[in-house]
Amino acid sequence: MSNYENDFITEKVAEICKSRTTEEAYRLYRQYLPFLKDYKFVFGTNEGGTPGYAVNRIFSAGAAIRSLFNTERVLVFDPKTWQDMESGKAIYSIDYSISLDTQAISHLVPYLSGKEHSSLPEDLTEVFEFLIRNDVQIDPLPYLSENYLKLGNSETADGVYRTLKAYEVLRNIDIDWFKQHGKVRSTLTDHELTMKAQQHLSTMYLECEDKPVMDGLFFRHQSMYVLLLKMAAIQLKSPRASLKNKLSVFLQFCDDEMASLFVRETILAKAYFERGQKFDFFGKIQKNKDDILVQLANMAWDLWHIRQMEEVMTFTPSKRARYLFPAFLTFDKKFIEVIDLYPMKSLAYNVVNPRPMPFYSDDLINLFSPDQNNTTLDIHHYFSEERSASRDARRHRVRAQLPEIVNRLEAELLQL
């Protein structure tokens, strides 16, 4: 496919995804369908299908399930669904999964072992009763992602093994026994649970030897880490600088050194620059803190998990399903605030070469004009053909340059 054809298709995908109404999106999709037969589209709407239990909900003490969208329903377009819709009604099967973050798993492990602790969340039993339902599918992917790179340490590996065993208990819970006695018991023997956990851990060790996969995971995490380092350096160095100046420095960094414009993370930066220490997600990021780099590295995993959900939406579901909808379960109210900061409006991807093309709930340019001082931050030039082409040409170098960028920003931050 020529560059012209690629640009044409990308332009039409964006036009559909940015539609003001679902009617407009449907009309445009029907118009451009001959060029988009390998594409799927998902829109967050107040109409359409319900993506299983991968929808937003809050438990009694603040634990929450969050999807990429802030709506209860979704509307999907693809050639088969469109054909069904034209005939009158589209019926299609879906898969969904609810991922547990590391904090959620850290609460569930002692609970599953029968240990009671005053520090456990008040709504943990409520969450647990939801997770053990037969129609709820849980996914440990975020936890696994964070721990692949830690398996070289035997103590950490033992902790991962115990967590994987608890996860197998959760997956194979004796629901009837729990309902009758209020106690956790697995349908598997302890030996069977041990074997499953050991097999899972062995698989993780094998995957750790897949250098391209591990390099990709490391690069993704480090990219989020670098963005957080830059945000923190800007805010801590000049907390009283104008929002316009702070954002200008951050966007210039993204354009020059990362060769990408990160919409989600730029919105996060804007909120941080506006609120400072009042933004709870950055509450521990302060001058003269010995663990500031550790805190930012942990926060980078949170940001990557949101991006990871976008990627999961492009995964091939089971043969019976046409779409896969992920959601996230967390007890971390600070993280929930970040997820809620900028919900997704729509997402498109090519089924042959899956790569998420997310579009968010508001246009980036609109969100930055005007700023709090009623002074327009002109970011139009970042979206010019010239700047876009420049980023495309330089992007392949970023992976090699990233370690140097990390070292420089860490040193800059620690000097503050």
C-alpha positions in Angstrom: 0.0 0.0 0.0 1.4 3.4 -1.0 1.9 6.2 1.5 -0.9 8.1 -0.2 -3.3 5.2 0.4 -2.2 4.9 4.0 -2.7 8.6 4.7 -6.1 8.5 3.0 -7.3 5.6 5.1 -5.9 7.1 8.3 -7.7 10.4 7.5 -11.0 8.6 7.0 -10.6 6.5 10.1 -10.0 9.7 12.1 -13.0 11.4 10.5 -15.3 8.5 11.5 -13.9 8.3 15.0 -14.3 12.0 15.6 -17.9 12.1 14.5 -20.2 14.2 16.6 -23.0 11.7 16.6 -23.4 7.9 16.0 -25.6 8.7 13.0 -22.8 10.7 11.4 -20.3 8.0 12.2 -22.5 5.4 10.6 -23.1 7.5 7.5 -19.3 8.0 7.1 -18.5 4.4 7.7 -21.0 3.3 5.1 -19.5 5.8 2.7 -15.9 4.7 3.2 -16.5 1.0 3.8 -14.9 -0.2 0.5 -11.5 1.1 1.9 -12.0 -0.1 5.5 -12.9 -3.8 5.2 -10.0 -4.7 7.5 -11.0 -2.2 10.2 -13.1 -2.4 13.3 -14.5 0.6 15.2 -15.8 0.8 18.7 -17.7 3.9 20.1 -18.7 4.6 23.7 -22.4 5.5 23.5 -25.7 5.5 25.4 -27.0 3.0 22.8 -25.9 -0.3 21.4 -24.6 -3.4 23.1 -23.4 -3.9 26.7 -19.7 -5.1 26.9 -20.4 -7.8 29.5 -19.2 -6.8 33.0 -16.4 -4.7 31.5 -18.4 -1.6 32.5 -17.9 1.1 35.1 -19.1 0.5 38.6 -18.1 1.6 42.1 -18.2 -0.6 45.2 -19.3 0.6 48.6 -15.9 1.7 49.9 -14.5 3.1 46.7 -13.0 0.2 44.8 -14.0 0.5 41.2 -14.2 -1.2 37.8 -13.2 1.1 35.0 -13.4 0.5 31.2 -11.8 2.8 28.6 -15.2 4.4 28.0 -17.3 6.4 30.4 -20.5 4.9 28.9 -22.5 1.8 29.8 -22.9 0.7 26.1 -20.8 0.5 23.0 -21.6 0.7 19.3 -19.4 -1.3 16.9 -18.8 -1.2 13.1 -17.2 -3.9 11.0 -18.3 -5.3 7.6 -20.2 -8.3 9.2 -21.9 -6.2 11.8 -22.7 -3.4 9.3 -24.3 -6.0 7.0 -26.5 -7.2 9.9 -27.4 -3.7 10.8 -28.4 -2.9 7.3 -30.7 -5.9 7.4 -32.3 -4.7 10.6 -30.6 -6.0 13.7 -27.0 -7.0 14.5 -26.3 -9.7 17.0 -22.7 -10.7 17.8 -20.8 -12.4 20.6 -18.2 -10.7 22.7 -15.4 -11.6 25.2 -14.6 -9.4 28.1 -12.0 -9.5 30.9 -11.5 -7.6 34.2 -7.8 -7.1 35.0 -6.7 -6.9 38.6 -3.9 -4.4 39.4 -1.1 -5.3 41.8 -2.8 -3.5 44.7 -6.1 -5.5 44.2 -4.1 -8.7 44.1 -2.2 -7.7 47.2 -5.5 -7.4 49.1 -7.0 -10.6 47.7 -4.0 -12.9 48.5 -4.4 -12.6 52.4 -8.2 -12.7 52.0 -8.0 -16.0 50.1 -5.6 -17.4 52.7 -8.2 -16.7 55.4 -6.1 -14.0 57.1 -8.0 -11.0 58.5 -6.3 -7.7 58.7 -7.7 -4.3 59.7 -5.9 -2.6 56.8 -7.9 -4.5 54.2 -10.5 -2.5 52.3 -14.0 -2.5 53.8 -15.6 -3.5 50.5 -13.1 -6.4 49.8 -15.8 -9.1 50.5 -18.2 -7.3 48.2 -15.5 -7.2 45.4 -14.7 -10.8 46.1 -18.3 -11.9 45.8 -18.4 -10.1 42.4 -15.2 -11.7 41.1 -16.2 -15.3 41.9 -19.3 -15.2 39.8 -19.3 -17.7 37.0 -20.0 -15.0 34.4 -17.1 -12.8 35.5 -13.7 -13.4 33.8 -10.6 -12.1 35.5 -7.2 -11.4 34.1 -3.8 -11.1 35.9 -2.1 -9.4 33.0 -1.2 -6.1 34.8 0.3 -8.0 37.7 2.3 -10.3 35.4 3.6 -7.3 33.4 5.0 -5.7 36.5 6.7 -8.8 37.7 8.3 -10.3 34.6 11.3 -8.1 35.2 11.6 -9.1 38.9 11.9 -12.9 38.5 15.7 -12.8 38.8 15.3 -12.2 42.5 14.5 -15.4 44.3 12.6 -13.7 47.1 10.5 -11.8 44.6 9.9 -15.0 42.6 8.6 -16.7 45.7 6.1 -13.9 46.2 5.0 -14.2 42.5 4.5 -17.9 43.0 2.3 -17.4 46.1 0.3 -14.8 44.2 -0.2 -17.1 41.2 -1.4 -19.9 43.5 -3.9 -17.5 45.1 -5.0 -16.5 41.7 -5.7 -20.2 40.8 -7.8 -20.5 44.0 -9.8 -17.5 42.8 -10.3 -19.0 39.4 -11.4 -22.3 40.8 -13.4 -21.2 43.9 -16.0 -23.5 45.4 -18.8 -21.0 45.0 -21.5 -23.2 46.8 -19.2 -23.7 49.8 -18.5 -20.0 50.0 -22.2 -19.2 49.9 -23.1 -21.7 52.6 -20.1 -21.2 55.0 -18.7 -17.8 54.0 -15.2 -19.4 53.7 -12.9 -19.8 50.8 -12.3 -23.2 49.4 -11.0 -24.3 46.0 -12.5 -27.0 43.9 -8.9 -28.2 43.3 -6.6 -30.0 45.7 -3.6 -28.2 47.1 -1.4 -30.4 44.9 -3.4 -29.4 41.8 -3.2 -25.7 42.8 0.6 -26.0 43.3 1.0 -27.7 39.9 -1.0 -24.9 38.1 1.0 -22.2 39.9 4.3 -23.8 39.1 3.3 -24.2 35.4 2.3 -20.6 35.3 5.6 -19.5 36.8 7.5 -21.7 34.4 5.7 -20.1 31.5 6.7 -16.6 32.9 10.4 -17.7 33.0 10.2 -18.9 29.4 8.6 -15.6 28.3 11.3 -13.7 30.1 13.8 -15.3 27.7 11.9 -13.9 24.7 14.1 -10.8 24.3 11.9 -8.9 21.8 8.9 -9.3 24.0 10.7 -8.3 27.2 12.4 -5.4 25.4 9.0 -4.2 24.2 7.6 -4.4 27.7 10.6 -2.5 29.1 10.4 0.2 26.4 6.7 0.8 27.1 7.2 1.1 30.8 10.3 3.3 30.4 8.4 5.6 28.0 5.7 6.3 30.6 8.5 6.7 33.2 10.3 9.3 31.1 7.1 11.3 30.7 6.5 11.3 34.4 10.1 12.3 35.1 9.7 15.2 32.7 6.4 16.3 34.3 7.9 16.1 37.8 11.0 18.1 36.8 8.9 20.8 35.2 6.6 21.1 38.2 9.1 20.9 41.0 11.6 23.3 39.2 9.1 26.0 38.5 5.8 25.4 40.4 4.7 29.0 40.0 5.3 29.2 36.2 2.3 29.6 34.1 0.3 26.6 32.9 1.1 27.8 29.3 4.9 27.7 29.9 4.8 24.4 31.6 2.8 22.7 28.9 4.9 24.3 26.2 8.1 22.8 27.7 6.4 19.4 28.1 5.0 19.3 24.5 8.3 20.4 23.1 10.0 17.5 24.9 7.5 15.0 23.5 7.9 16.4 20.0 11.7 16.7 20.1 12.9 13.8 22.2 10.1 11.2 22.2 9.0 11.9 18.6 5.4 11.3 19.7 2.5 13.3 21.1 1.0 11.5 24.0 -2.6 12.7 24.3 -3.5 10.8 27.5 -0.3 11.7 29.3 -0.4 15.3 28.1 -3.9 15.7 29.7 -2.4 14.2 32.9 0.4 16.7 32.7 -2.1 19.5 32.4 -4.0 18.4 35.5 -0.7 18.0 37.4 0.5 21.5 36.4 -2.8 23.0 37.4 -3.3 21.3 40.7 0.3 20.5 41.9 0.4 18.6 45.2 -3.4 18.7 45.3 -3.5 16.1 42.5 -3.4 13.0 44.7 -1.7 10.8 42.1 1.4 13.0 42.4 1.0 13.5 46.2 4.3 11.7 47.0 6.3 13.5 44.4 8.1 16.1 46.4 11.6 17.7 46.5 14.2 16.0 48.7 12.2 12.7 48.8 14.6 9.7 48.8 12.2 7.4 47.0 11.0 9.8 44.3 12.4 7.7 41.4 10.8 4.5 42.8 7.5 6.3 43.2 7.6 7.5 39.6 8.6 4.1 38.3 5.6 2.6 40.1 3.3 5.3 38.7 4.6 4.5 35.2 3.1 1.0 35.5 -0.3 2.6 36.2 -0.1 4.7 33.1 1.1 1.7 31.0 -1.8 -0.4 32.3 -4.3 2.1 30.8 -2.4 2.0 27.5 -2.3 -1.8 27.8 -6.1 -1.9 27.9 -6.2 -0.1 24.5 -3.9 -2.8 23.1 -6.0 -5.6 24.6 -9.0 -4.3 22.6 -7.2 -5.2 19.4 -6.4 -8.8 20.5 -8.1 -11.6 18.7 -10.9 -12.9 21.0 -12.1 -16.5 21.0 -13.4 -17.9 17.8 -17.0 -17.4 18.9 -16.5 -13.8 19.7 -16.2 -10.7 17.5 -14.9 -8.2 20.1 -12.9 -8.2 23.3 -13.6 -5.6 25.9 -11.2 -5.1 28.8 -11.8 -3.4 32.1 -9.7 -2.7 35.2 -10.5 -3.4 38.9 -8.6 -1.4 41.4 -8.8 -0.2 45.0 -6.5 2.7 44.3 -8.6 5.9 44.3 -5.7 7.9 43.0 -5.4 5.7 40.0 -9.2 5.8 39.5 -9.0 9.5 39.2 -6.3 9.2 36.5 -8.4 6.8 34.5 -11.5 9.1 34.8 -9.4 12.1 33.7 -9.7 11.5 30.0 -12.1 8.7 28.8 -12.0 7.4 25.3 -14.6 8.4 22.7 -13.8 5.7 20.2 -11.1 3.3 19.0 -10.3 1.8 15.6 -7.9 -0.9 14.5 -6.8 -2.9 11.5 -7.4 -6.6 12.2 -4.5 -7.6 9.9 -2.0 -5.4 11.6 -3.6 -4.6 15.0 -2.5 -1.3 16.4 -5.0 0.8 18.5 -6.0 4.1 17.1 -7.7 5.8 20.1 -9.7 9.0 20.0 -10.6 10.7 23.3 -13.6 12.5 24.7 -12.4 15.9 23.6 -10.2 17.3 21.0 -6.7 18.0 22.3 -6.5 21.4 20.8 -9.8 22.4 22.4 -8.6 21.3 25.8 -5.6 23.6 25.6 -7.4 26.7 24.4 -7.7 28.9 26.4 -5.6 28.2 29.5 -6.4 29.3 33.1 -5.2 32.8 32.3 -7.3 33.0 29.2 -4.1 32.9 27.1 -4.3 30.5 24.2 -1.6 27.8 24.0 -1.0 27.4 20.3 -0.4 23.7 19.7 -1.6 23.7 16.1 2.0 23.6 14.8 2.6 20.3 16.5 -0.1 18.8 14.2 1.2 20.2 11.0 2.3 17.9 8.2 5.9 19.1 8.6 6.0 18.3 12.3 4.2 15.0 11.9 6.6 13.9 9.2 9.5 14.9 11.3 8.3 12.8 14.2 7.7 9.8 11.9 11.2 10.1 10.6 12.8 10.2 14.0 10.7 7.8 16.0 12.8 4.7 15.3 15.7 6.3 17.1 13.9 6.8 20.4 14.3 3.3 21.6 18.1 3.5 21.4 18.2 7.0 22.9 15.8 6.3 25.8 18.3 5.1 28.4 20.3 8.3 27.9 17.1 10.4 28.3 16.2 8.5 31.4 19.6 9.0 33.0 19.6 12.7 32.2 16.1 13.4 33.6 16.7 11.3 36.7 19.9 13.4 37.4 18.0 16.6 36.7 15.2 15.6 39.1 17.5 14.5 41.9 19.4 17.8 41.7 16.3 19.7 42.5 
